Amino acid sequence: MSFPVGAYCDGRQVGFARVVSDQIAIAYVADVFVDPDYRRMGIAAKMIDALHTHPELKRVKRWLLATADMQPLYRLHGYTDLDDMMMMRLDEDARNRDPLR
């Protein structure tokens, strides 16, 4: 499944992020975009937080993403480097959370 989130300012979309996940084993952060005029305002961080706390993703243990330039942002959200582009976040508490259904 795909889980999109958007960021809006004055009725205008200024950010978009999306995760593709099976809702149990893995979530892949496929897209994170912020309008250049709205960067460095914490918008990407808020979208990542929204995805990490999404009720339908709360039992996902492994989060993956590829980025060429935003590693510092993702490190602040618990991701570690796997190589020069890939990063992973492990949520060890995921399996202890009650399922939605």
Secondary structure, 3 states (H helix, E strand, C coil): CEEEEEEEECCEEEEEEEEEECCCCEEEEEEEEECHHHCCCCHHHHHHHHHHCCHHHCCCCEEEEECCCCHHHHHHCCCEECCCCEEEEECCCHHHCCCCC
